[in-house]
Amino acid sequence: MTTPTLPGHPHFAYRGNELFAENVRVSDLAREHGTPLFVYSKAAMLAALAAYQRGFARRDAQICYAMKANSSLGVLQVFAQAGCGFDIVSGGELERVRAAGGDMRKVIFSGVGKTRTEMRQALAAGIGCFNVESEAELEVLSEVALAMGLRAPVSIRVNPNVDPKTHPYISTGLKDNKFGVAHEEALRVYRHAASLKGLQVVGIDCHIGSQITDATPYLDAMDRVLDLVAAIEAAGIPLAHIDFGGGLGINYNNDAPPEADALWQQLLAKLDARGYGGRKLMIEPGRSLVGNAGACLTEVIYLKPGEHKNFCIIDAAMNDLPRPAMYQAFHAIVPVSPAASDVPATTYDVVGPVCESGDWIGRDRALAVQSGDLLAVLSAGAYCMSMASNYNTRGRAAEVLVDGSAVHVIRQRENAQDQMRHEKLVAG
């Protein structure tokens, strides 16, 4: 029997022949709460946050958790209690911040399609800033704010046309992406924003993509943004803060992203060299705070041998773990209790029960498993539960937060009655 190692997951580790989350045996969690089950480590989240906090020591900086990565209330509560702000992209996410006890003054509202209703909701809540992504949005936001007798604090998201060298679906800073204002148009758009009576220009924003594992795109984007800061302020428009977004990657499959504190050491050196070291900074990490803090526990239902492929059919599916189907993404899959030496390893495609050929979780994985065994799908803390669905009328999984030896249920398992609660048959 060989016990696998879990690089990048220091708070998930084997003790003897059992996988633990912090001080809790995960097989006990599966037994008590069923599968599929998302398990999160609070210590892992706070350790990831601490790397950013070290990077910004003695700097005027605000860390806003990008909650689209995982918006479960128990997760938001961890970051709210740690002093984080929040980066939101909808009115619903704003209400989640409120429910989790977040500080509305530390909320940044991003996204290309804010509605008037959402703008009014955010203005009434007193959020810190709107990251505006088009001239049309500037006009509407000014109109909405004036009607409420307010001025909306805004920064403009600039698209620097920098290639983050990531999956095209999660690249956001190229000319062909829908996000932000073109770098070449930014100065003109800032002049327009400054002329609108319902707006108060407070900053500049840039976000180039997600799962970035190289510092070079960040350094290139910073140069382009700082060039704009100089031009905008020379035009008489002061910028109180500079927002460099998020996007730092995690270790999914032998990836080697820089540590957050090491990355920001490089970026702050450039900022200092260009004379902006004293400026207030804002960042919006998401995946890098929660991705490797979560695992999805799942049971092997059947083993199905085939002529060309062997299938390991599990009770988790693409509605629980959508990233492989959406992005062909890799998640490590490990046994909760490694098998005895007499169970041979076989190469399987690990698939779920959903009626789609795209319902796969892992391709060509060597696993020594039998029906009834438990597996852990790692790096499942980001963009899994937040993107989960009820396809095939499958209830969303339960979630638990582990804090040392304590276990907190932060989401009950969903059933069919929960899903149909707001549906009605046609009368007569």
C-alpha positions as CSV (number, residue, x, y, z in Angstrom):
1,M,0.0,0.0,0.0
2,T,1.4,3.4,-1.0
3,T,-0.1,6.5,0.8
4,P,-0.4,9.4,-1.7
5,T,1.0,12.8,-0.9
6,L,-1.0,15.9,-1.4
7,P,1.2,18.8,-2.5
8,G,-0.5,22.2,-2.2
9,H,-3.0,20.9,0.4
10,P,-1.2,21.2,3.8
11,H,-4.5,21.0,5.7
12,F,-5.6,17.8,4.0
13,A,-3.2,15.0,4.9
14,Y,-3.0,11.3,5.5
15,R,-2.5,9.9,8.9
16,G,-1.7,6.3,8.5
17,N,-4.3,5.0,6.1
18,E,-6.9,7.7,6.6
19,L,-7.3,11.2,5.0
20,F,-7.8,14.0,7.5
21,A,-9.1,17.6,7.1
22,E,-7.2,19.4,9.8
23,N,-7.9,17.1,12.9
24,V,-11.0,15.4,11.4
25,R,-11.2,12.0,9.7
26,V,-13.0,12.7,6.4
27,S,-14.5,9.2,6.3
28,D,-16.3,10.1,9.5
29,L,-17.7,13.2,7.7
30,A,-18.9,11.1,4.8
31,R,-20.5,8.6,7.1
32,E,-22.3,11.3,9.1
33,H,-23.3,13.7,6.3
34,G,-23.5,11.5,3.2
35,T,-21.9,12.1,-0.2
36,P,-21.3,14.1,-2.3
37,L,-20.0,16.4,0.5
38,F,-17.9,19.5,0.3
39,V,-15.4,19.8,3.1
40,Y,-13.6,23.1,3.7
41,S,-10.6,23.8,6.0
42,K,-10.9,27.1,7.8
43,A,-7.1,27.0,8.6
44,A,-6.4,26.6,4.9
45,M,-8.4,29.7,4.0
46,L,-6.8,31.8,6.7
47,A,-3.3,30.6,5.8
48,A,-3.9,31.7,2.2
49,L,-5.2,35.1,3.4
50,A,-2.2,35.4,5.6
51,A,0.2,35.3,2.6
52,Y,-1.6,38.3,1.1
53,Q,-1.5,40.1,4.5
54,R,2.2,39.5,4.8
55,G,2.7,40.9,1.3
56,F,0.9,44.1,2.2
57,A,2.4,44.6,5.6
58,R,2.7,48.3,6.4
59,R,0.9,49.2,3.2
60,D,-2.4,51.0,2.8
61,A,-4.2,48.0,1.2
62,Q,-7.7,46.5,1.2
63,I,-8.2,42.8,0.4
64,C,-11.6,42.1,-1.1
65,Y,-12.5,38.4,-1.4
66,A,-13.9,37.8,-4.9
67,M,-16.9,35.8,-3.7
68,K,-17.9,34.4,-7.0
69,A,-15.3,31.7,-6.3
70,N,-17.4,30.4,-3.4
71,S,-20.3,32.4,-2.0
72,S,-21.5,30.0,0.8
73,L,-22.3,32.0,3.9
74,G,-20.0,30.1,6.2
75,V,-17.1,30.8,3.9
76,L,-18.0,34.5,3.6
77,Q,-18.2,34.6,7.4
78,V,-14.6,33.4,7.7
79,F,-13.3,36.3,5.6
80,A,-15.6,38.9,7.1
81,Q,-14.4,38.1,10.5
82,A,-10.8,38.3,9.2
83,G,-11.4,41.9,8.1
84,C,-11.8,41.3,4.4
85,G,-14.0,43.3,2.1
86,F,-15.8,41.7,-0.8
87,D,-15.9,41.9,-4.6
88,I,-19.4,41.2,-5.8
89,V,-21.0,40.9,-9.2
90,S,-24.7,40.8,-8.5
91,G,-27.3,42.1,-6.1
92,G,-27.7,38.6,-4.8
93,E,-24.1,38.5,-3.8
94,L,-24.6,41.9,-2.0
95,E,-27.3,40.3,0.1
96,R,-25.0,37.4,0.9
97,V,-22.4,39.8,2.2
98,R,-25.0,41.4,4.4
99,A,-26.2,38.1,5.7
100,A,-22.6,37.0,6.5
101,G,-21.9,40.2,8.5
102,G,-19.7,41.9,5.9
103,D,-18.9,45.6,6.0
104,M,-20.7,47.3,3.2
105,R,-18.1,50.1,3.0
106,K,-15.6,47.5,1.9
107,V,-17.7,46.1,-1.0
108,I,-16.7,46.6,-4.6
109,F,-19.3,46.0,-7.2
110,S,-17.8,44.6,-10.4
111,G,-19.4,43.1,-13.6
112,V,-20.4,44.2,-17.0
113,G,-24.2,44.1,-16.7
114,K,-25.3,45.8,-13.5
115,T,-29.0,46.6,-13.6
116,R,-30.7,49.8,-12.3
117,T,-32.2,47.8,-9.5
118,E,-28.8,46.5,-8.5
119,M,-27.3,50.0,-8.6
120,R,-30.0,51.3,-6.4
121,Q,-29.6,48.4,-4.0
122,A,-25.8,49.0,-3.8
123,L,-26.1,52.7,-3.4
124,A,-28.6,52.4,-0.6
125,A,-26.3,49.9,1.1
126,G,-23.4,52.5,1.0
127,I,-20.9,50.3,-0.8
128,G,-17.3,51.4,-1.2
129,C,-17.0,51.5,-5.0
130,F,-18.5,50.5,-8.3
131,N,-16.0,49.1,-10.9
132,V,-17.6,50.4,-14.1
133,E,-17.0,48.5,-17.3
134,S,-18.5,50.7,-20.1
135,E,-19.5,54.3,-20.9
136,A,-23.1,53.2,-21.1
137,E,-22.9,52.0,-17.5
138,L,-21.4,55.3,-16.4
139,E,-24.4,57.2,-17.8
140,V,-26.9,54.9,-16.2
141,L,-25.2,54.8,-12.8
142,S,-25.0,58.6,-12.8
143,E,-28.7,58.9,-13.6
144,V,-29.6,56.4,-10.9
145,A,-27.4,58.1,-8.3
146,L,-28.8,61.6,-9.0
147,A,-32.4,60.3,-8.7
148,M,-31.4,59.1,-5.2
149,G,-29.7,62.4,-4.3
150,L,-26.3,60.6,-4.2
151,R,-23.0,60.5,-6.0
152,A,-21.8,57.0,-6.8
153,P,-18.1,56.3,-6.1
154,V,-16.5,54.7,-9.2
155,S,-13.4,53.3,-10.6
156,I,-13.2,52.3,-14.3
157,R,-12.0,48.8,-15.2
158,V,-9.3,49.2,-17.8
159,N,-8.6,46.3,-20.2
160,P,-4.8,46.5,-20.7
161,N,-4.7,43.9,-23.5
162,V,-2.2,41.7,-21.6
163,D,-2.3,37.9,-22.2
164,P,-2.6,36.1,-18.8
165,K,-1.6,32.8,-20.5
166,T,-4.6,31.0,-19.0
167,H,-7.7,29.2,-20.3
168,P,-9.5,31.4,-22.8
169,Y,-12.7,31.1,-20.9
170,I,-11.1,32.7,-17.8
171,S,-9.0,35.3,-19.6
172,T,-10.5,38.8,-19.1
173,G,-7.8,41.3,-20.1
174,L,-7.5,41.0,-23.8
175,K,-9.1,43.2,-26.5
176,D,-11.5,40.4,-27.5
177,N,-12.8,40.0,-24.0
178,K,-16.1,41.6,-22.9
179,F,-14.7,43.1,-19.8
180,G,-13.5,46.7,-19.2
181,V,-12.7,49.7,-21.2
182,A,-10.0,49.5,-23.9
183,H,-6.7,50.9,-22.7
184,E,-6.6,53.3,-25.6
185,E,-10.0,54.8,-24.7
186,A,-9.5,55.0,-20.9
187,L,-8.4,58.6,-20.6
188,R,-11.3,59.8,-22.7
189,V,-13.7,57.7,-20.7
190,Y,-12.3,59.0,-17.4
191,R,-12.9,62.6,-18.6
192,H,-16.5,61.7,-19.4
193,A,-16.9,60.1,-16.0
194,A,-15.5,63.2,-14.2
195,S,-18.1,65.3,-16.1
196,L,-21.1,63.4,-14.8
197,K,-22.7,65.0,-11.8
198,G,-23.9,61.7,-10.3
199,L,-20.4,60.1,-10.1
200,Q,-17.3,60.6,-8.0
201,V,-14.2,59.1,-9.6
202,V,-12.1,57.4,-6.8
203,G,-9.9,54.9,-8.5
204,I,-8.8,52.7,-11.4
205,D,-9.3,49.0,-11.8
206,C,-7.6,46.2,-13.8
207,H,-8.2,42.4,-13.7
208,I,-6.6,40.3,-16.5
209,G,-7.9,36.8,-15.8
210,S,-7.9,33.8,-13.5
211,Q,-5.6,30.8,-12.6
212,I,-2.5,32.9,-13.5
213,T,0.6,31.0,-12.6
214,D,3.3,33.5,-13.8
215,A,4.2,36.9,-12.4
216,T,5.0,38.4,-15.8
217,P,1.4,39.2,-16.9
218,Y,0.8,41.1,-13.6
219,L,4.0,43.1,-14.0
220,D,3.1,44.0,-17.6
221,A,-0.4,45.0,-16.6
222,M,0.9,47.1,-13.8
223,D,3.1,49.1,-16.1
224,R,0.2,49.8,-18.4
225,V,-2.1,50.8,-15.6
226,L,0.5,53.1,-14.0
227,D,1.0,54.8,-17.4
228,L,-2.7,55.5,-17.4
229,V,-2.7,56.7,-13.8
230,A,-0.1,59.3,-14.8
231,A,-2.1,60.4,-17.8
232,I,-5.4,60.6,-15.9
233,E,-4.0,62.6,-13.0
234,A,-2.2,64.9,-15.4
235,A,-5.7,65.6,-16.9
236,G,-6.8,66.8,-13.4
237,I,-8.6,63.7,-12.3
238,P,-7.2,62.4,-9.0
239,L,-7.3,58.7,-8.2
240,A,-7.4,57.8,-4.6
241,H,-6.8,54.0,-5.1
242,I,-5.4,51.6,-7.6
243,D,-7.2,48.2,-7.9
244,F,-5.1,45.4,-9.4
245,G,-7.8,42.7,-9.3
246,G,-7.1,39.1,-8.5
247,G,-6.6,36.0,-10.6
248,L,-3.6,34.3,-8.9
249,G,-3.7,30.6,-9.6
250,I,-3.4,27.5,-7.3
251,N,-1.8,24.1,-7.6
252,Y,-4.3,21.8,-9.4
253,N,-1.8,19.6,-11.3
254,N,1.8,20.4,-10.5
255,D,1.1,24.0,-11.2
256,A,3.7,26.4,-9.6
257,P,2.1,29.8,-9.1
258,P,4.1,32.3,-7.0
259,E,3.1,32.6,-3.4
260,A,1.0,35.7,-2.8
261,D,3.5,37.4,-0.6
262,A,6.3,36.8,-3.1
263,L,4.2,38.0,-6.0
264,W,3.4,41.2,-4.2
265,Q,7.0,41.8,-3.2
266,Q,7.7,42.0,-7.0
267,L,4.7,44.1,-7.8
268,L,5.3,46.5,-4.9
269,A,8.9,47.0,-5.9
270,K,7.7,48.1,-9.3
271,L,5.1,50.3,-7.7
272,D,7.7,52.0,-5.5
273,A,10.1,52.4,-8.4
274,R,7.5,54.3,-10.3
275,G,6.5,56.6,-7.3
276,Y,3.2,55.1,-6.4
277,G,4.2,53.1,-3.3
278,G,2.1,55.3,-1.0
279,R,-1.1,54.9,-3.0
280,K,-4.0,53.0,-1.5
281,L,-4.2,49.5,-3.1
282,M,-7.1,47.2,-3.5
283,I,-7.0,43.6,-4.7
284,E,-9.7,41.0,-5.3
285,P,-8.4,37.4,-4.8
286,G,-10.9,34.6,-5.0
287,R,-9.6,31.2,-6.1
288,S,-6.2,31.6,-4.4
289,L,-8.0,32.0,-1.0
290,V,-10.4,29.1,-1.2
291,G,-9.5,26.7,-4.0
292,N,-7.2,24.4,-2.2
293,A,-9.2,24.8,1.1
294,G,-11.9,22.5,-0.2
295,A,-12.4,18.9,-1.2
296,C,-15.5,17.0,-2.5
297,L,-16.1,13.6,-1.0
298,T,-17.8,11.1,-3.2
299,E,-18.6,7.4,-3.2
300,V,-17.7,4.9,-5.9
301,I,-21.1,3.5,-7.1
302,Y,-20.0,1.1,-9.9
303,L,-16.9,0.0,-11.8
304,K,-17.6,-0.5,-15.5
305,P,-14.9,-2.1,-17.6
306,G,-15.0,-1.4,-21.4
307,E,-13.1,-2.4,-24.5
308,H,-11.4,1.0,-24.8
309,K,-12.2,2.7,-21.5
310,N,-12.8,1.7,-17.9
311,F,-15.3,3.8,-16.0
312,C,-15.3,4.6,-12.3
313,I,-18.9,5.8,-11.7
314,I,-19.2,8.1,-8.6
315,D,-22.1,9.8,-7.0
316,A,-20.7,13.3,-7.6
317,A,-21.3,14.8,-11.1
318,M,-20.9,17.7,-13.3
319,N,-23.7,19.6,-11.5
320,D,-21.5,19.4,-8.3
321,L,-18.1,19.8,-9.9
322,P,-18.6,21.7,-13.2
323,R,-15.1,22.8,-14.0
324,P,-14.0,19.7,-15.9
325,A,-17.0,19.9,-18.2
326,M,-16.7,23.6,-18.7
327,Y,-12.9,24.1,-18.9
328,Q,-11.5,20.6,-19.3
329,A,-10.1,21.4,-15.9
330,F,-8.0,19.0,-13.8
331,H,-8.8,18.0,-10.2
332,A,-6.6,15.5,-8.3
333,I,-8.7,12.5,-7.2
334,V,-7.4,10.5,-4.3
335,P,-8.7,7.7,-2.1
336,V,-10.0,8.6,1.4
337,S,-8.5,5.3,2.6
338,P,-5.9,3.9,0.3
339,A,-6.7,0.4,-0.8
340,A,-4.9,-2.7,0.5
341,S,-2.1,-4.0,-1.7
342,D,-4.2,-6.9,-3.2
343,V,-6.5,-4.4,-5.0
344,P,-4.8,-3.6,-8.3
345,A,-4.6,-0.1,-9.7
346,T,-6.6,0.3,-12.9
347,T,-6.8,3.3,-15.3
348,Y,-10.3,4.8,-15.2
349,D,-12.3,7.7,-16.5
350,V,-14.0,9.0,-13.3
351,V,-17.6,10.0,-14.3
352,G,-20.8,10.9,-12.7
353,P,-24.5,9.8,-13.1
354,V,-25.7,12.8,-15.1
355,C,-27.0,12.0,-18.6
356,E,-24.3,13.9,-20.5
357,S,-21.1,12.6,-22.1
358,G,-19.5,15.7,-20.7
359,D,-20.2,14.5,-17.2
360,W,-16.7,13.5,-16.3
361,I,-14.5,14.5,-13.3
362,G,-11.2,13.0,-14.3
363,R,-9.7,11.3,-17.3
364,D,-7.3,8.3,-17.3
365,R,-6.7,8.1,-13.5
366,A,-4.9,5.2,-12.0
367,L,-7.0,4.1,-9.0
368,A,-7.1,1.0,-6.8
369,V,-10.8,1.1,-5.9
370,Q,-13.9,-1.0,-5.4
371,S,-17.6,-0.2,-5.3
372,G,-18.4,1.6,-2.0
373,D,-15.0,3.2,-1.6
374,L,-14.7,6.9,-0.9
375,L,-12.7,9.3,-3.1
376,A,-11.8,12.9,-2.4
377,V,-11.8,15.4,-5.4
378,L,-9.2,18.0,-4.4
379,S,-8.9,21.7,-5.1
380,A,-12.7,21.9,-5.0
381,G,-13.1,25.0,-2.9
382,A,-13.5,27.4,-5.8
383,Y,-15.9,27.5,-8.7
384,C,-17.6,24.2,-7.7
385,M,-20.4,24.9,-5.2
386,S,-20.8,28.5,-6.5
387,M,-21.4,27.1,-10.0
388,A,-23.4,24.0,-8.9
389,S,-26.8,23.3,-10.5
390,N,-29.8,21.1,-10.1
391,Y,-29.5,19.5,-13.5
392,N,-31.3,16.1,-13.6
393,T,-33.1,17.4,-10.5
394,R,-30.1,16.5,-8.4
395,G,-29.9,18.3,-5.1
396,R,-26.9,20.4,-4.3
397,A,-24.4,18.8,-1.9
398,A,-24.1,19.5,1.8
399,E,-21.1,21.6,2.9
400,V,-19.1,21.4,6.2
401,L,-16.5,23.7,7.5
402,V,-13.7,22.1,9.6
403,D,-12.0,24.2,12.3
404,G,-9.4,22.1,14.1
405,S,-11.4,19.3,15.6
406,A,-14.8,21.1,15.2
407,V,-17.2,20.5,12.3
408,H,-19.8,23.0,11.3
409,V,-22.5,22.2,8.8
410,I,-22.8,25.4,6.6
411,R,-25.2,24.0,4.1
412,Q,-27.8,21.3,4.4
413,R,-28.2,18.8,1.6
414,E,-30.8,19.9,-0.9
415,N,-33.8,17.6,-1.7
416,A,-36.4,17.5,-4.4
417,Q,-38.9,19.4,-2.3
418,D,-36.4,22.2,-1.8
419,Q,-36.0,22.5,-5.6
420,M,-39.7,22.5,-6.3
421,R,-40.7,24.9,-3.6
422,H,-41.3,27.9,-5.9
423,E,-42.9,25.9,-8.8
424,K,-46.6,25.6,-9.4
425,L,-48.9,23.3,-11.4
426,V,-51.3,25.0,-13.7
427,A,-54.7,25.3,-12.0
428,G,-57.6,23.4,-13.7
